[in-house]
Amino acid sequence: MPKLKTHKGTAKRIKITGSGKITRERAFGNHILAKKSKARKRNMKTSAAINGKIKKNIKTALGV
C-alpha cells in the first residue's frame, strides 16, 4: 500500500503538541471586533483542543 499524502489544508490549521494532543485556533477573531466583548475576544486568542472521533480523522489526514 502506498504512503498517504499529508492533507496540507489541515496541516496549516492544526498543531500536535509534544504529548500528542491536537490543538486548533478559534474562529471569528479577525474583523468586526468592535461589537464583540473583551471577554469573548480574549477567549478567541486561546487555542482549543480537539477531542472525540474527529481527532482520529485529523490524525489520518496528517499521516500521524
N, C-alpha and C positions, 0 to 999 in steps of 0.2 A: 504494500500500500504506500502511495507517495506521501511525502511530507505535506502538511497543511500550511497554507499561507496565512500569515497574520492579517487580521482584518484591521487595516490602517485607521479607519474612522473610529473604531473602538479604542485602538492603542493610543490615539491622541487625546482621548477623553478620560481614560481610566488609568489609575496608578495602583500598583501592587506593593504593599508595604513589606517590610522585612519579615514580618510574622505570617505573611500570606493573606492578609485581609485585602479586600478590594475597596478603593475609595473613588469617589467622583466629586465633581464640583456641583454646586447648586445652581438652578436656573433662575432667570428673571432678575439678574443683578446688573444689567448693562445700561439701560436707559429708562427714562420716565421714573427717576428715583425721588423726585420731589414729593410725590403723593404717598410714598412708602414710609412707614415709621422707622425710627432709628433702630429699634429692636429687630424689626424684620430685615433691614439691610445688614445689620450686624450678624444675624443668623445666616444670611446668604453667603457671607465670607467663609464660613466654616465648611469643611468637606464633610461628606456623608458617606457612611459605609453601605456597601451593597450586600444584602443577605438573601437567603432563600434560593429558590430554583433558578433565578436569573443569574446567580453567581456562577453556577455550573456552565450556563450558556456563554457567559462572558469569558470564562477561562478557556473554553473550547475555541472561541473566536480569536483569542490571543495566542493560542497554541501553548498554553501552560499546563 
